[in-house]
Amino acid sequence: DAKTTQPPSMDCAEGRAANLPCNHSTISGNEYVYWYRQIHSQGPQYIIHGLKNNETNEMASLIITEDRKSSTLILPHATLRDTAVYYCIVRPSYQGGKLIFGQGTELSVKP
Amino acid sequence: GAVVSQHPSRVICKSGTSVKIECRSLDFQATTMFWYRQFPKQSLMLMATSNEGSKATYEQGVEKDKFLINHASLTLSTLTVTSAHPEDSSFYICSARDVQGSDGYTFGSGTRLTVV
């Protein structure tokens, strides 16, 4: 499985955009980039995923570089409730492909 | 959206006893479910892949006789921790994939197991 590299921690001011980077330089052509977050003592929550085009939903935007070797998750207006560990995961497109979690980025949104 | 219900949310058991954790997909069918374990301050570690109607596939280093997985229906998978010991104390989380191929995986809320 392709591996990802994320900074261990980041801070962000409330109301500002949070930009969380992820490197996945060994990603294969059929692998998607998924983002999840985990608030303390809860199960992970799906945020967004993409293959090669940029994606946006009600939670976040996902920017994938043209060579697909890195991506950035953007929370446009971070709130205190966005404080969590954010995981960037790559996995094959076939159904049933397992999600392997790395260490993630611990995002602290501060007032 | 898809919902996965996991029970119990927390359990305390005595060393040597067995504990069963249930994972149910409430509004979708899941041919595949996954079980994870998470120790404090660490990431989720995949333990096994549970396939409906067949044997589970365990990750390297996970004892299949200690962590029994049953996936008897398209909406229920169970994880039984047999002969639990204090080192088995952890946060156990299940995940399910919608058989219709929804965009992501849905996770349960986790089970905090404490073995005393």
Interface residues (C-beta under 8 A of the other chain):
Chain A: Y34 Y36 Q38 S41 Q42 G43 P44 Q45 Y46 H49 Y87 Q95 G96 K98 L99 I100 F101 G102 Q103 G104
Chain B: V4 Q6 T31 T32 F34 Y36 S43 L44 M45 L46 T49 F91 I93 S95 R97 G101 D103 G104 Y105 T106 F107 G108 S109 G110 R112
